[in-house]
Amino acid sequence: PENNTPANTTTADGNGGLLPPISPTASKVMETDEQRKTPRRFEKISNFISALRTRGGKEGEEKSVQKRSAGRRRYVGNLPPIQTPPSTALVPAAPPTPVRTSPTTQPTPTKPQQPAPVIRKTLQEFKEEAAHAHSSGNYKCLQEFYSTTFDSFYQLVGAFQEETSTTRNPVQHPNVAGQLLDAVYSELLELPQDIQKVVLRGIVNSLLQKDVKGPRSFSDLQAYFILMQNPQFSHVKTYVIFAHLLRHVAHLEDKEHQVLVGWMTRLPAVQFRDIVDRLLQFISVRLFPPKQDELPPLPKCGWWIPSATKVLALFNAANNICVPVKLPHSHFYNSALDHIDLMAEYMAWQNPATHPGFSFCQYPYILSIAAKRKILQRDSEHQMIMNARRSLVQKVQRRQMPDMGMLFLNLNVRRSQLVSDSVNEIMQKRGDLKKKLKVNFVGEPGLDMGGLTKEWFLLLLRQIFQPEYGMFTYDDKAHCYWFSSIKVDNYSEFHLVGVLMGLAVYNSIILDMRFPPCCYKKLLSPAVVPYGNPRARVGLVGLTVDDLQQTMPDLAHGLKELLEYEGNVEEDLCMTFQVSRTEFGIVRTMNLRPGGDKIPVTNENRAEFVQSYVNWILNESIYHQFSAFYYGFHGVCASNALLLLRPEEVETLVCGSPELDMYA
C-alpha cells in the first residue's frame, strides 16, 4: 500500500538515489584531447579493468552523490503493467557520429565515419561455417564475424535482426533472431580463447560508446537484451564487464524497463532460467568471493550488487506476468543472503533517513522464506522486549512490586469453556498480545514450557472448525475451510481465529489450519492496517475463477462450463444477475448488481456475470466475517515485515511447508 511503505519512493529511472552514477572521471576516458571524435578502444581486457579501477579512485565524489540522492527509493519488484509508449518516445536509429565544435568558432566540415558493414548470416550459413572451421582448424572467418558483430551496438543489432521485424511492433517484440543468437552463443564457448577475448573486448568498446544516463533508442535496448544472454558472463573473470552491462540496464528509464520486461516474457524458459541463475550467482560471488584478489575491492564497486538486484527485479516482474510463470517464485531466492546481517538490512529499510543506501529488503523477492522468517521472528522478539520493558516501567512509576507474570501474555482457560474463556481472556488482555504467550488450564497445576500452548491451539482450533459450530464450511475436494456467509450478531469469534493465527506466527508455532490460497491474498490486502481510517475496507482483492477453483471446485467447474457454453445462454439457461444461498433451510436470493433480477445473462455479458459471482462469493458475502478475522491477525502481527511476504509465504509461516524433502 502506498501510504504505509516505510521507504520513500522514487522513479525507476537513472536519476534515482538507489544506484550511484559512474564517477565523473569516466567521461575523461572517452574524451581526451586527441580522441574527442572517436571512442577509445582497449586492445586488452586488462587495460579496460585498469582504467575502471582508476575511475573508482574518487570515492568521496560517489559518496556525495549517494548522500544527495538517498531516501528516494521504491519497490522495483512491483513494476507497473506494460504499456505501449508513444511512437515518439523511443525512435530506432543508428548511432550518429558526434561532432564537437568550439562555441567561438565555426565547425570544420568533416567526413562522417562510416560504420563497418553488418555481417548478416542465416542460421544454416553460420552452422556450415562453424563446422568447416572446426574441421579445417581455420577460424579466421568466424573470428571476423565475432569481432565485427560485437564491436558496436549497430553491428550487434544488425547481425541478429529478425527477417520479419518489419511486420511486428518493436515495443512488444524484440525482433531478434533467437535461434541464430543461441547458436552463436553456444558456438562461442567452444571456440579458442583468443576469439572469446575478442568478443569481450568488443563488448567493452560497445559499452564505452554509450553514456550510462544518456538517451536510448530501440536499437540500444535490443543490444542490451542480446548481451544479457551472453553465457560468457557465467565466469568470474568477466564480472567486471558484466557489472557495467548491468549498470547500463539498471539506469534505464521506467518506460524502457517496461519494454525490456515485455521482451523478457518472450524468452524461452531455459534461457530465462539461465539468466536468472547467472544474476543470482553474480550477487553471491560478489558478497562472498571465493578468492579475495579475484574481484575489485567492494568499496570501489559498491554499485555492483544494487545494479544486479535491480535487473533481477525486471526478470521477476516478467515472470509474474507470465501465465503460467516460467519459474516458481522460490527460484529467485538467494540462499547466500541468509548469512548476512538481515536485521541491519531491515533497519536500513525501515529508516531510510538515517540509513541511506541500498537494502535487500527493497527487493523482497530475493530473500528466502528462511530469511524472512528470521526477520519476522527478530522483529517479534524486539516488540516483545519493548512491551515487557514498557510494563516494567509502568510498574515502577506506580511504585508497585514487579513480577515475572507481567512480562508474558498469560491466558487462564477452562477446558469445559475453552472457546468462551479464550475470547474473554484475549479481549481483556488486548494490550498484552505482543508479549510471549503462556497458557494455564484452570485446575491443572503446571508450567507452560511450550507444550500447553501448543495443546491450547490444537484443542481450540479443532473445536472452532467443527461443521456444527457454523463458522466455517469444509470442501471435501478442495481439502480446505472457508468462511460461512451466514450473518451473525457478533463476529468476535472470527476475530479470535485471526488472533490465533497471528499469535501462531508471532510465537513461531505451526497450526493445522487449512485455508485456500486466496485467503492469504486477502490477508495481505493491505499488508499494513490503514492508520487513522476505521472505515477503510480491508480484505478486498480481485479474484478469478481459478481462485474459486481452489476453494469450491464444483461451483468453479459450473461457472467455467457457462463461459464455454456454445448455445444461446439467455434462451437455454434463463439466468439473471442473481445468486441464491441456503440459510437454516431457507433459500435466499440476492442481486449481483442493482436491478439484477431484471438483467438476463446472455452470451455477451456472461463473463461479467461470472466475475460478479466470484466477487460475491469470495469478497462481498463474507466481508464482515473476514474483516474481523483480518483485524484479529494484524492486531498481533502489525509489522512492516509483512510487506516482505508473498501470500504463499504467509501460508508457509502459518501451516508449514506442504512438501517434505526426506533427502534434504
C-alpha positions in Angstrom: 0.0 0.0 0.0 1.3 3.4 -1.0 0.7 5.2 2.3 2.3 2.5 4.5 5.5 1.8 2.8 8.4 2.6 5.2 10.8 3.6 2.5 10.3 6.8 0.4 9.6 6.4 -3.3 11.3 7.5 -6.5 11.1 6.6 -10.1 13.0 3.7 -11.5 15.0 5.8 -14.0 18.6 6.6 -13.8 18.2 9.7 -11.7 17.1 7.7 -8.6 19.2 7.6 -5.5 19.5 3.8 -5.4 22.4 3.4 -7.8 25.4 5.7 -7.7 26.4 7.0 -11.1 29.7 6.4 -12.8 32.4 8.7 -11.5 32.8 12.0 -13.4 36.3 10.9 -14.4 34.7 8.2 -16.6 33.9 10.8 -19.3 37.6 11.7 -19.4 38.5 8.2 -20.6 36.5 8.7 -23.8 37.2 12.5 -24.3 40.9 13.1 -24.4 42.2 15.9 -26.5 43.3 13.6 -29.2 40.2 11.3 -29.2 37.2 13.5 -29.0 35.6 12.3 -32.2 36.1 8.5 -31.8 35.5 6.4 -28.8 38.5 4.9 -27.1 39.2 1.2 -27.7 41.1 -1.2 -25.4 43.3 -3.8 -27.0 43.3 -5.9 -23.9 40.7 -6.5 -21.2 43.4 -5.9 -18.5 43.7 -2.3 -19.8 40.0 -1.9 -19.5 40.0 -3.2 -15.9 42.9 -0.9 -15.0 41.0 2.1 -16.4 37.9 1.2 -14.5 39.9 0.9 -11.2 41.4 4.3 -11.9 37.9 5.8 -12.3 36.9 4.4 -8.9 39.6 6.4 -7.0 37.5 9.3 -6.1 35.2 7.6 -3.5 34.3 10.9 -1.9 32.5 12.1 -5.1 30.5 8.9 -5.3 29.5 9.1 -1.6 28.4 12.7 -2.0 26.2 11.7 -5.0 24.7 8.9 -2.9 24.1 11.2 0.0 22.3 13.7 -2.2 20.1 11.1 -3.8 19.4 9.0 -0.6 15.9 8.4 0.6 14.2 8.2 -2.8 13.7 4.5 -3.2 10.8 2.2 -4.1 10.0 -1.4 -4.6 11.1 -2.3 -8.1 9.6 -5.7 -7.9 6.1 -4.2 -8.3 6.6 -2.7 -11.8 3.6 -1.1 -13.5 1.9 -3.1 -16.3 3.5 -2.9 -19.7 2.0 -0.1 -21.7 2.8 0.8 -25.3 4.6 4.2 -25.1 4.1 6.8 -27.7 5.8 6.2 -31.0 8.0 9.3 -30.4 9.2 8.0 -27.0 11.9 5.7 -28.5 13.0 6.1 -32.1 15.0 3.3 -33.7 18.1 4.9 -35.2 21.7 4.1 -35.9 24.1 5.8 -33.6 25.4 9.0 -35.2 29.0 10.1 -35.0 29.3 13.1 -32.6 31.0 16.2 -33.9 32.3 18.6 -31.2 32.8 22.2 -32.0 34.1 25.3 -30.2 31.5 27.8 -29.1 33.5 30.7 -30.6 34.5 29.2 -33.9 32.6 27.8 -36.9 32.6 23.9 -37.1 35.0 22.5 -39.6 33.3 20.2 -42.1 34.5 16.6 -41.5 33.6 13.5 -43.3 31.5 11.3 -41.1 32.9 8.0 -40.1 31.2 5.2 -41.9 30.4 2.1 -39.8 31.7 -1.2 -40.9 29.2 -3.2 -42.9 27.0 -5.5 -40.9 27.8 -9.2 -41.4 24.4 -11.0 -41.8 24.2 -14.8 -41.8 21.4 -17.2 -41.7 21.3 -20.0 -39.2 22.3 -22.6 -41.8 25.2 -20.5 -43.1 26.6 -20.0 -39.6 26.4 -23.7 -38.8 28.1 -24.6 -42.1 30.8 -22.0 -41.5 31.4 -23.3 -37.9 31.5 -26.9 -39.0 34.1 -26.0 -41.7 36.2 -24.0 -39.1 36.3 -27.0 -36.7 37.2 -29.5 -39.4 39.9 -27.3 -41.0 41.2 -25.7 -37.9 41.0 -22.3 -39.6 38.9 -19.9 -37.5 39.6 -16.7 -39.5 36.1 -16.3 -40.9 34.5 -17.0 -37.5 36.9 -14.6 -35.8 36.0 -11.9 -38.3 32.3 -12.5 -37.8 32.5 -12.3 -34.0 34.9 -9.3 -33.9 32.7 -7.3 -36.3 29.4 -8.3 -34.8 30.2 -7.4 -31.2 32.2 -4.3 -32.0 29.3 -1.9 -31.6 25.6 -1.9 -30.9 24.8 -1.1 -34.5 26.7 -4.2 -35.8 25.2 -6.3 -33.0 21.6 -5.4 -33.6 22.0 -5.6 -37.4 23.6 -9.1 -37.3 20.7 -10.6 -35.2 17.8 -8.6 -36.8 14.9 -10.9 -37.5 13.8 -11.1 -41.1 10.1 -10.5 -40.2 10.9 -7.5 -38.0 9.2 -5.0 -40.3 5.7 -6.6 -39.6 6.0 -6.6 -35.8 5.6 -4.0 -33.2 9.1 -3.4 -31.7 7.5 -2.4 -28.3 6.0 -5.9 -27.9 8.7 -8.0 -29.7 12.5 -7.6 -29.6 12.8 -8.6 -33.3 15.9 -10.7 -32.5 16.6 -14.0 -34.3 16.6 -16.2 -31.2 17.7 -19.4 -32.8 20.7 -17.7 -34.5 21.6 -16.0 -31.3 21.5 -19.3 -29.4 23.7 -20.9 -32.0 26.2 -18.0 -31.9 26.5 -18.1 -28.1 26.7 -21.9 -27.9 29.5 -21.9 -30.5 31.3 -19.1 -28.8 32.0 -21.3 -25.7 33.7 -23.9 -28.0 36.0 -21.5 -29.8 39.6 -20.7 -28.9 40.2 -18.3 -26.1 41.5 -15.6 -28.5 38.1 -15.3 -30.2 36.3 -15.2 -26.8 38.6 -12.4 -25.7 37.8 -10.6 -29.0 34.1 -10.7 -28.1 34.6 -9.4 -24.6 36.9 -6.6 -26.0 34.2 -5.7 -28.4 31.5 -5.6 -25.7 33.8 -3.3 -23.7 34.1 -0.9 -26.6 30.4 -1.0 -27.3 29.6 -0.1 -23.7 32.1 2.8 -23.7 30.4 4.3 -26.7 27.2 4.8 -24.6 26.7 7.2 -21.7 25.2 5.4 -18.7 22.5 8.1 -18.3 22.1 9.1 -21.9 19.0 8.7 -24.1 18.3 5.3 -25.5 16.8 4.0 -28.8 15.2 0.7 -29.5 18.4 -0.4 -31.0 20.2 0.2 -27.7 17.5 -1.8 -25.9 17.9 -4.6 -28.4 21.6 -4.7 -27.8 21.2 -4.9 -24.0 18.7 -7.7 -24.5 21.2 -9.6 -26.7 24.2 -9.0 -24.4 22.4 -10.2 -21.3 22.1 -13.6 -22.8 25.9 -14.0 -23.3 26.9 -17.2 -21.4 30.5 -15.8 -21.0 29.2 -13.8 -18.1 28.9 -17.0 -16.0 32.7 -16.8 -15.4 34.1 -14.7 -12.6 36.8 -13.3 -14.8 34.1 -11.5 -16.9 32.3 -10.0 -13.9 33.8 -6.5 -14.3 32.3 -6.3 -17.8 29.1 -7.9 -16.8 28.7 -5.4 -13.9 29.0 -2.4 -16.3 26.4 -4.0 -18.6 24.0 -4.4 -15.7 24.7 -0.8 -14.7 23.6 0.4 -18.1 20.4 -1.6 -17.9 19.7 -0.6 -14.3 19.9 3.1 -15.2 17.3 2.9 -18.0 14.1 4.9 -17.5 10.8 3.3 -16.5 9.3 3.2 -20.0 12.4 1.5 -21.2 12.3 -1.0 -18.3 8.7 -1.8 -19.3 9.8 -2.6 -22.9 12.5 -4.9 -21.6 10.1 -6.6 -19.3 7.8 -7.3 -22.2 10.7 -8.8 -24.2 11.8 -10.9 -21.3 8.4 -12.6 -21.2 9.1 -13.9 -24.8 12.4 -15.6 -23.8 12.3 -19.4 -23.7 12.1 -20.9 -20.2 15.6 -22.3 -20.5 17.3 -19.0 -21.4 15.2 -17.2 -18.9 16.3 -19.5 -16.1 20.0 -19.3 -17.2 20.0 -15.5 -17.0 18.3 -15.6 -13.6 20.8 -18.1 -12.3 23.6 -16.0 -13.7 22.4 -12.9 -11.8 22.0 -14.8 -8.6 25.5 -16.3 -8.9 26.9 -12.8 -9.6 25.3 -11.4 -6.4 26.5 -14.4 -4.3 30.1 -14.3 -5.6 30.3 -10.5 -5.1 29.1 -10.9 -1.5 31.3 -13.9 -0.7 34.2 -14.1 -3.3 36.0 -17.4 -3.4 39.3 -15.5 -3.8 39.8 -12.1 -2.3 42.0 -10.8 -5.1 39.8 -12.1 -7.9 37.4 -9.2 -7.9 38.0 -5.4 -7.2 37.6 -4.3 -3.6 34.0 -4.0 -2.5 34.2 -0.3 -1.5 35.2 0.6 -5.1 32.4 -1.3 -6.7 29.5 -0.9 -4.3 27.1 -0.4 -7.2 27.6 -4.0 -8.5 25.0 -5.6 -6.2 22.3 -2.9 -6.5 22.6 -3.0 -10.3 22.3 -6.7 -10.5 19.4 -6.8 -8.0 17.5 -4.2 -9.9 18.0 -6.1 -13.2 16.9 -9.3 -11.5 13.8 -7.4 -10.4 12.9 -6.9 -14.0 13.1 -10.6 -14.6 10.9 -11.2 -11.5 8.4 -8.8 -12.9 8.4 -10.5 -16.2 7.9 -13.9 -14.5 5.0 -12.6 -12.5 3.0 -11.5 -15.6 3.6 -14.8 -17.5 0.7 -17.3 -17.4 1.9 -19.8 -16.4 5.0 -18.5 -14.8 8.3 -19.5 -16.2 9.9 -20.1 -12.8 8.4 -20.7 -9.3 8.9 -17.7 -7.1 11.3 -19.6 -4.9 13.7 -19.8 -7.8 14.5 -16.1 -7.2 15.6 -16.8 -3.7 19.3 -16.3 -3.0 20.2 -18.5 0.0 23.6 -16.7 0.3 21.7 -13.8 1.8 20.6 -16.0 4.8 24.2 -15.5 6.1 24.3 -11.7 6.1 23.1 -9.3 8.8 19.4 -9.4 7.9 18.3 -7.1 10.8 20.8 -4.5 9.6 19.2 -4.7 6.2 15.7 -4.5 7.8 16.6 -1.5 9.9 18.2 0.3 7.0 15.0 -0.3 5.0 12.8 0.9 8.0 14.8 4.1 8.5 15.9 5.5 5.1 16.7 8.9 6.6 19.3 7.6 9.0 20.4 4.7 6.9 20.5 5.9 3.3 21.6 3.5 0.6 20.7 0.1 -0.8 18.9 -2.6 1.2 17.9 -6.1 0.1 14.5 -5.5 1.8 13.7 -3.2 -1.0 13.6 -6.3 -3.2 11.9 -8.9 -1.0 11.6 -11.4 -3.9 15.3 -12.3 -3.5 15.0 -13.1 0.2 14.3 -16.7 1.0 11.5 -17.8 3.3 14.1 -18.7 5.9 15.5 -15.1 5.8 12.0 -13.6 6.0 11.1 -15.9 8.9 14.3 -14.8 10.7 13.4 -11.1 10.2 9.8 -11.6 11.4 11.0 -13.5 14.5 13.6 -11.0 15.4 11.1 -8.2 14.8 8.6 -10.0 17.0 11.2 -10.5 19.7 12.1 -6.9 19.6 8.4 -5.9 20.0 8.1 -8.4 22.9 11.0 -6.9 24.7 9.7 -3.3 24.2 6.3 -4.3 25.5 7.8 -6.0 28.5 10.0 -3.0 29.2 7.1 -0.7 29.0 5.1 -2.8 31.5 8.1 -2.8 33.9 8.4 1.0 33.7 4.7 1.4 34.4 5.0 -0.8 37.5 8.0 1.2 38.8 6.2 4.5 38.2 3.2 3.3 40.2 5.6 2.1 43.0 4.3 -1.4 42.6 6.3 -4.6 43.0 7.2 -6.0 39.6 6.7 -9.7 39.0 7.6 -12.1 36.2 4.0 -12.6 35.1 3.8 -9.1 33.7 6.3 -10.0 31.1 4.0 -12.5 29.4 0.6 -12.9 27.9 -1.0 -15.2 30.5 -4.2 -16.9 29.4 -6.2 -18.8 32.1 -8.9 -21.0 30.5 -11.1 -23.9 31.4 -11.3 -27.0 29.2 -15.1 -27.1 29.5 -15.5 -23.5 28.3 -12.5 -23.3 26.0 -13.8 -21.0 23.3 -15.7 -18.5 25.6 -12.8 -18.3 28.1 -10.3 -17.7 25.3 -12.4 -15.0 23.7 -12.8 -13.2 27.1 -9.2 -13.5 28.0 -8.0 -12.1 24.7 -10.5 -9.2 24.7 -9.4 -8.3 28.3 -5.7 -8.5 27.5 -5.5 -7.0 24.1 -2.7 -4.7 25.2 -0.5 -7.7 26.0 -0.9 -9.6 22.8 2.6 -8.8 21.7 4.1 -10.4 24.8 5.4 -14.0 25.0 2.3 -16.4 25.2 1.8 -18.7 28.2 -1.3 -20.8 28.8 -2.7 -22.2 32.0 -5.6 -24.6 32.2 -7.6 -23.9 35.4 -7.4 -26.6 38.0 -4.3 -28.2 36.4 -1.0 -27.2 38.1 1.9 -27.0 35.7 4.3 -24.7 34.0 3.9 -23.9 30.3 7.3 -24.6 28.6 5.6 -24.7 25.2 3.6 -27.8 25.4 0.5 -26.3 27.0 0.5 -23.5 24.4 0.5 -25.9 21.5 -2.2 -28.0 23.2 -4.4 -24.9 23.6 -4.0 -24.1 19.9 -4.8 -27.6 18.9 -7.9 -28.0 21.0 -9.3 -24.5 20.3 -8.9 -24.8 16.5 -10.4 -28.3 16.5 -13.5 -27.0 18.3 -13.9 -23.8 16.2 -13.6 -25.6 12.9 -16.2 -28.2 13.6 -19.0 -28.0 11.0 -21.8 -27.9 13.6 -20.2 -24.8 15.1 -21.2 -22.9 11.9 -18.3 -20.6 11.5 -16.6 -22.3 8.6 -17.5 -24.7 5.8 -15.3 -27.6 4.6 -14.9 -28.7 1.0 -14.0 -32.3 0.6 -12.5 -31.8 -2.9 -10.5 -28.7 -2.1 -9.5 -30.0 1.4 -9.8 -26.6 2.9 -12.1 -24.4 5.0 -13.9 -21.2 4.0 -15.9 -18.6 5.9 -19.6 -19.1 6.3 -21.6 -16.4 4.7 -24.4 -16.6 7.3 -24.8 -13.3 9.1 -24.4 -13.2 12.9 -24.8 -10.6 15.6 -21.3 -10.9 16.9 -18.1 -11.6 14.9 -15.8 -11.8 17.9 -15.1 -15.5 17.3 -13.8 -14.7 13.8 -11.7 -12.1 15.4 -10.4 -14.8 17.8 -9.4 -17.0 14.8 -7.4 -14.1 13.4 -5.7 -13.5 16.7 -4.9 -17.2 16.9 -3.2 -17.2 13.5 -1.3 -14.0 14.5 -0.2 -15.5 17.8 1.0 -18.6 16.0 3.1 -16.6 13.6 4.3 -14.3 16.4 5.3 -17.2 18.6 6.7 -19.4 15.7 4.0 -22.1 16.1 2.8 -24.2 13.2 -1.0 -24.6 13.0 -3.2 -27.3 11.4 -5.3 -24.6 9.7 -6.1 -25.1 6.0 -7.4 -22.1 4.1 -7.3 -21.7 0.3 -4.5 -19.5 -1.2 -6.9 -16.7 -1.9 -7.4 -16.3 1.9 -3.8 -15.2 2.2 -4.1 -12.8 -0.7 -7.0 -11.2 1.1 -5.0 -11.2 4.4 -2.3 -9.0 2.7 -4.8 -6.6 1.2 -3.5 -4.3 2.5 -0.4 -5.7 4.2 -0.5 -2.9 6.8 -3.6 -1.8 8.6 -4.8 1.6 7.3 -3.9 4.1 10.1 -6.5 6.5 11.3 -9.2 5.3 8.9 -11.5 2.9 10.7 -13.9 2.9 7.8 -11.3 1.6 5.3 -12.4 -1.6 3.6 -9.9 -4.4 4.0 -9.5 -7.9 2.6 -10.9 -7.0 -0.8 -8.8 -8.2 -3.8 -9.5 -9.0 -7.4 -10.1 -12.8 -7.6 -10.9 -15.1 -10.6 -12.5 -18.4 -11.3 -9.1 -20.0 -10.8 -9.1 -18.8 -7.2 -12.6 -20.1 -6.7 -11.4 -23.5 -8.2 -9.1 -23.8 -5.1 -12.0 -23.0 -2.7 -15.1 -24.5 -4.2 -14.2 -26.8 -7.2 -17.7 -27.8 -8.1 -19.0 -24.3 -8.3 -16.0 -23.1 -10.3 -16.5 -26.0 -12.7 -20.1 -24.9 -13.3 -19.1 -21.3 -14.0 -16.4 -22.4 -16.4 -18.9 -24.5 -18.3 -21.1 -21.4 -18.5 -18.3 -19.5 -20.1 -17.7 -22.3 -22.6 -21.3 -23.0 -23.4 -21.8 -22.9 -27.2 -25.6 -22.4 -27.3 -27.8 -19.4 -26.5 -27.3 -18.7 -22.8 -30.3 -16.4 -22.4 -32.8 -18.8 -24.0 -31.4 -22.1 -22.8 -30.4 -21.3 -19.2 -32.8 -18.5 -18.3 -30.5 -17.0 -15.7 -30.4 -13.5 -14.3 -27.8 -11.5 -12.3 -28.8 -13.1 -9.1 -27.3 -15.6 -6.6 -29.1 -17.9 -4.2 -27.9 -19.4 -0.9 -29.5 -21.5 1.8 -29.6 -20.2 5.4 -31.0 -22.5 8.0 -33.1 -24.3 5.4 -34.4 -21.2 3.8 -33.3 -20.2 0.2 -32.5 -16.5 -0.1 -31.8 -14.7 -3.4 -29.6 -11.6 -3.7 -28.9 -9.4 -6.7 -25.3 -9.3 -8.0 -25.9 -5.7 -9.2 -28.7 -3.2 -8.9 -31.8 -4.5 -10.7 -30.1 -7.8 -11.3 -33.4 -9.7 -11.2 -34.4 -8.0 -14.4 -31.0 -8.4 -16.2 -30.7 -11.7 -18.2 -27.4 -13.5 -18.6 -26.5 -13.5 -22.3 -23.6 -14.7 -24.3 -22.3 -11.2 -24.3 -22.4 -10.5 -20.6 -21.8 -14.0 -19.1 -18.1 -13.1 -18.4 -19.3 -10.2 -16.3 -21.8 -12.4 -14.5 -19.1 -15.0 -13.7 -16.8 -12.3 -12.3 -19.6 -10.7 -10.3 -20.5 -14.2 -8.9 -16.9 -14.9 -7.9 -16.5 -11.5 -6.3 -19.7 -12.0 -4.3 -18.7 -15.5 -3.1 -15.1 -14.6 -2.1 -15.4 -11.0 -1.1 -18.8 -9.4 -0.6 -20.8 -12.2 1.1 -18.2 -12.8 3.8 -16.9 -9.2 4.2 -17.8 -8.8 7.9 -16.5 -12.2 8.8 -13.2 -11.7 7.1 -12.9 -8.1 8.3 -13.0 -9.3 11.9 -10.5 -12.1 11.0 -8.2 -9.6 9.3 -8.1 -7.2 12.2 -7.5 -10.0 14.7 -4.5 -11.2 12.7 -3.0 -7.8 12.2 -3.7 -6.8 15.8 -0.9 -9.2 16.7 1.3 -9.2 13.6 1.2 -5.5 12.9 4.7 -5.2 11.4 6.3 -3.8 8.3 7.9 -7.2 7.9 4.6 -8.4 6.4 5.4 -6.2 3.4 8.2 -8.6 2.6 5.9 -11.6 2.3 4.0 -13.1 -0.6 0.7 -14.8 0.2 2.3 -18.2 -0.4 4.9 -17.4 2.2 2.4 -16.3 4.8 0.7 -19.7 4.3 4.1 -21.4 4.9 4.7 -19.5 8.1 1.2 -20.4 9.4 0.8 -24.0 8.2 4.4 -25.1 7.4 5.5 -26.5 4.1 3.1 -29.0 2.4 6.0 -30.9 1.0 8.7 -32.8 2.9 12.1 -33.4 1.5 13.4 -36.5 3.2 16.7 -36.2 1.4 17.5 -32.6 2.4 
